[in-house]
Amino acid sequence: MTHDIVIRNGTVLDGTGGAPISADVGITGDTITTVGRIEDEGTREIDATGKTVTPGFVDIHSHLDAQIGWDPLLTPSSNHGVTTALLGNCGVTFAPCKPEDREMLANMMESVEDIPAQAILGGLPWTWESYGEYLDALDGLDPAINVMGLVGHCAIRPYVMGERAVGEAPTESELGQIAELAAEAVSQGAVGFSTSRILLHFLPDGRYVPGTNAPHEEMVAVAKALGPNGLTQNVPNFGGDLSGEIDLIRKQAEAAGGRVLFSTGVSEHPDSGKRMAEIVDRLNDDGLDVTALCIPRPSGLVMGLVNEFYFRGGPWKVLHSMSFEDRLAAIHDDAFVTELVDHVKAKGTNTPASEIFPMGDGVPRYADGPGHSLQDLADAAGEHPVETFLRIERETDGTALFTVRYFNRNLDAIESLI
């Protein structure tokens, strides 16, 4: 057989969980047709000596919904070997959408995922109203990798309930429409439905995103309407109601007879990962199809002078409204810096400086341990942490970035969960 492409001498990991093997991979058309030793020369030859050859990776939690409009290569996902990405996680999607709600959905995405609303509004064609029309529009953008999407609670609720979608419960009629619209989106090509219940996702005006406090009745109605063909993805409010959220996940899985995927993490308690793993095991031992998703490092948000501030209110609000160039000039103004520092000293912050870490230069550092936090740097310099933050931003001309660790702070607990 003559192959169109032969990848030779690589270490093959075939995705089945088996041991790696040294082999050639032959591709004919768009199909892998041979894994083994190939004698004939391919039309195109690739030497993979010293490299690993794997199937493409599937990124099951992404927010590439907007970026696909101006970057059809979907970098850096495609650079990392991702060949399929799931869009629409956390309930925040751009369809279904009435024309008058486009700006609202764009502003919501900016508030939740720090993607500028104007880039969203200008970067996407916005030629759709239904979810099926949205998928057609994405197909027309000719993305370099496969994409699939979840229909978001944050879009469906406003489509049905209007302004009442934020914070209010649906009427019986509206509940039926929400469930019907979710099922319709799946029939049009969505792989499922997503929602956010975590108390960290806000609208620009400070209210929680639509669906955050949706009653269990609503969530179960959607799951039942999706049936076994639709995935349900949750970002639960484990910090406020662990047992209630696990009960909801169970009820969704039972109602749908299908798959439930939920985002989770660990607390500082060393046994928190083990406990969550046991919860997931129990759900699946009962015959349900429930999967927990956990990232393998501490995370929260990335902040710096160039994008977002963890420090809020007062003069920080003024700083946030400035262009980057004006921000850089402002942090060299001694009087204004005093205002910034005094505000933080007086008001404090929700997350301690011991959980804020510089990302360094070049390859980002995500998992630094004790001795490297903003608090450690401040103590070594005899400064308040906010003074250290501003000094580092001045020294780097505003390019320094920091991670604020909201969750997964205990690496040992993460390991036991995974």
N, C-alpha and C positions, 0 to 999 in steps of 0.2 A: 504494500500500500504506500502511495506517495502522500505525505502529509503537507498541508499548507504551511504549518509551523511545527518545528521540532525544538523543544526546550531540553537541552542535554546536560547530563551530569549534575543535576540539582539534587538536593535532599528534599524528598517529597513528603509532605504532610497532607493526607487526603481528606481530612475533616471528619473521619470516622472515629477518631480517638486512638487509632492503632499506632504502632511504633513507626517512626520515620524510616524511609527506605531511600537508597540511592537509585535513581531511575531517570529515564527520559520520558517526556510527555509529548505526545503527538496530537495536533489539533487539525481537524479537517472541517472546513467551513466554520461554523460557530460551535462545534462540538468536540470535546476531548474524546478521541477515539482509541488512544493507546497510552497505557502507563506501563513502562517496562524498558527493555532494550530495543532500540529502533536502529536497524542497519541502513535503511535507505535514507538518502539525504532529503530533507524537506525543502520546499520552495523557499522558506525563510528559516534560518538556523539561529538559535539563541543559546549562547554558552552560559549556563547557570552554575558553573563550578564554584563551590564555596558559598552558594546562596541557597535559600529555602524557597521551594515552590509550593504554594498553597492554593486552595480555592479562594475566591474573593471573600472578603469579610462583609458581614451584614451589620450595619450600624442601626440598632433598634431604638436608639433615643437620640434624635437630632432635631435641630431647629433651623434647618436649611430652607425653610418655606419661603423666605424672602430672598436669600442669597442666590437661589436658583435663577432669579430674574436677571441679575447682572454678572453672574459667574456660573455659566452652564457646566464648567469643569468641576464645580462643587469642591473646591479646594478648602482645607487641606485633606478632606476625607479621601478623595481619589488618590492623593499622593501617598496615603497610608495603606493602600490596597483595598479600600472599601469599594465594593462593586454594587451594593444595594443599600440604600438609606431609607429609613422610615421617618417621614415628616409628620408634623401635626401632634407632637406629644404635648402633654400638660394642658390640654384643652384649648390651646391658643392657636387658632387656624384662621385662614382667610376665606373660608367657604363653609356653609352657604352664606351669602352676603347680599343684602339689598344695596343698590347704588348709594343710598344716603348713609349707609353704615361703614363705608370703606375707610374713612378717616378714623372712625372709632376703633376699628379692628387694628389699623396700623399703629395708632397711639397705644393700644393695649399691648401689642407686641413690643413696642419700644420700652414700655414700662416694665414688662416682665423679663424680656430677654436682651434689653440694651441694644436693639437694632434700630437705628434712626428711622422715625416714621416717614420722613421725606424721601429717604432712600427706598423705603417699601412702596410708597405711593408712586414714585417715579420709576422704580425698577421693574415693576410687574405690569402686565398689560391690563389687568382688571376688566376683563371682557366677560366675566362670568357672574352668575347668580347662584346656580345650583352647584353641588359638589361635583357632579359629572362634568359640567362645563369647566369647572376649575381644573380637573384632571386633563381635559382636552387642551386647555391653555398651557399647562405644564409640558405636555407632550410637544406642543409647538415650539417650546424653548429649546428642544433638542438637548437634554442633559446628557453629559458624558457617561453617567452611571445610571443604573436602574433606581427609580424612586417609587415609593408607595406611600400612601397617606392615611392618617386617621382623621376623621371628622371631629371637630372640637366642640365641646360643651359651651365654650366661651363665644362661639359663633352661633350655635343653634339656639341657645336661650334668647339672645337679643332678636334673632330672626323671628321667633315666635312671640316673645313677651315684650319687646321694645325696651324702654327704660326700666320697666319693672324687673327685668332680668337680673339686675344687680340687687341681691339681698332679699328678694321676695320669693315666696313659694308659688308655683304655678297653680292655676285653677285645674279642675279635672280635665277640661277641654284642652288647655294648654299642655298639660302633662301628656295627653295622647298625641298632640301634634309634635312635641319634642321627640318622643319615642319613634313616631312615624318618620320624622325627618332623618333621624339617625339611621333607621333601617333603609330608607330610600337612598341615603348616601352610600351605604354598603352595597346596595344593589347596583349602584352606578360606578363602583370600583374602589371605594374606600375599603381598607382592610379591617376597619373597626372604628371605635369611638374612644375619645380621650377626655379626661377631666382633671381639674386641679382642685384639691381640697386643702392643700397646705396653706397655712396662714402667713405666707411670704410672697404671694403673687398679688400685686395691686394694680388698680387702674391709676392713671395719672392723677386723679383727684384724691387718691388715698384709700378708696373703697376696695374691698376684695373683688377679684375678677368674677364674672358671672358663673354660678354653679358651685362656688366654694362651699357654701352651706346648704347645698341642695338636699332635701329630705331623702332618706333611704328609699322611700316609695318611688321617687323619680328615677333614681339610679337603677333600681331593680326593673322598673318598667322599660327603660332603655335596653338593659341587658336582655330582657325577655324578647323585645322586638328584634334585636340583632340575631338571636338564636345562635346555633353552633358555628355559623359561618363568620361571625364577627368577633374580633379581639376587643376586649375592654381594657383600656390602660388608665390607671389611677396614679395620681400623686397624692397619697393619703395625708391626713392630719394626725400623724402618729404622735407628734409632740403634745397634742391636746386630748386625744381620745384613742389610745392604742386599741383597746378591746372593742370599741365601737367600730373602728375602721376595719379591723380584721373581720368582725361580724358582717360588715357590708360587703367585703370582698367575697366572703363565703356565700352570701345571698345572691350576689351577682353571678358567681360561677354556677350556682344551682339553677338560677332562673334561665341563664343562657344555654346551659349545657355545653359551654365552650370555654375559651381560654380567657383568663384574666392575668394581666401583667401589671405589676405595681412597682413603683420606685421605693426603695428603702435605703437604710443606712444604719449607722451605729451611733451610740452615745459614748460618753467618756467611760462608762462602766465597762470593765474588761469582759463581762459575760454577755453584753448586749448583742454581739454578733451570734453567739451560740444560741441565745434565746430566740432570735428572729429565725434562724435556720430551723429550729425545732418547730416553730409556728408553721412555716411553709411545709415542712415534712408532714405535719398533722393534716393540713388541708389536702395535700395530695394523697395521703394514706386513706382519706375518706372518699377517694375516687374523683376528686376535682382536678382541674387542669390549671394550676396556679403557679406562676413564675415570679420570683422577686428579682429586681434589677438593682445592682449596687455598683457604683464606680469604685475602683481600687485605690482611692487616695482621698485625703481631705479636700473639701471643696466648699464653695459658696459663691463668691463673686471676685472678679479681678478689678482692682481699683488703681487709679493713678491720676495725675493731673491731666493726662491726655483723654481720659474717658469719663469715669464715674468716681464719685467720692463716697466713702463710707461715712464720713463726718457730715452732719446735716444741720440745717436751720441757721438762722442769723446770718452772719457774714459769709458762711459757706454756701448759702443759697445764692447770694450775690456772686460769689466766685463761680458757681456752677453755671450761671447765666452768661458768662463771658466766653468769648472765643479762646482757643488755646493760647494764642499769642498774648492776649490780654491777661489770661490767668498767669502765664509765666512772668509777665511784668508785675502783676499784683503780689506774687509771693516774694518779690524782691523789695516791696514797699514795707519798711519796718513798722509803720503805724498800722497798716492793714494786717500784717502778720500777727501783731499783738492782739488785734481783735479776733482773728481766727483761733489763736491759741487760748485766749481767755474764755472764748465761748465753749470750747471742748472741755476745758478744766472745770467750768461751772456746770455744764450739762451732762458730761460723761458720754459714754457710748454703750450700746447694747452688748457688743462683743468685746471682750478684753483685748488689749494690745498683745497679749501673750498668744492670741490666736490669729494674728495678722503677720504674714511672712513675706519678705521681699522675694521676688521671683528671679532676681539675678540678671545677668547679661547673657545673651545668646540663647541656648536651650533652656526653657523655663524650668525652674525648680519647684516641684509641687509637694514634696514629701520631707522637707527639712524638719528636724526634730528640735528638742530643747537646745537653747543657746543661740538660735538663729532668728527668733521672733523679733517683731518691732519693739516689744517690751525689753527684750534682752539687749538690743542695740541701744535703746534709750538709757537703760541702766548703765551700760558701759560708758556712755558719753555724758552721763550726769544730766540728762534732759528729760522732759516730758515726752511721751511717745508722739504726740502731734507735732512737737518741735522737731523730732527726728525725721518724721515723715516729710515735713516741709523742707528740711535741710537736704535730705536725699533728693527730693524733686529739684531743688535749685542746683545741686551738684551735677545732676544728669540732664539738665535743661528740660526737665519735665517728662523724660522718657521712662523713668522708673515705674514698674508695676508691682503691685502687692496682691496676694490672695488673702481674702478674709474667710476664715474657716468657720462656716456655719454648722457643718455637719461632718461626720466621719473623722473625728479628731483622733480617735484611738486606732492606730494602725494594726495592733494585735487583734482587736475586735473585728476589724474589717477582714483580716485573714481568716479568722474562724468562721465568719459568715460565708465568705466566698468558697 
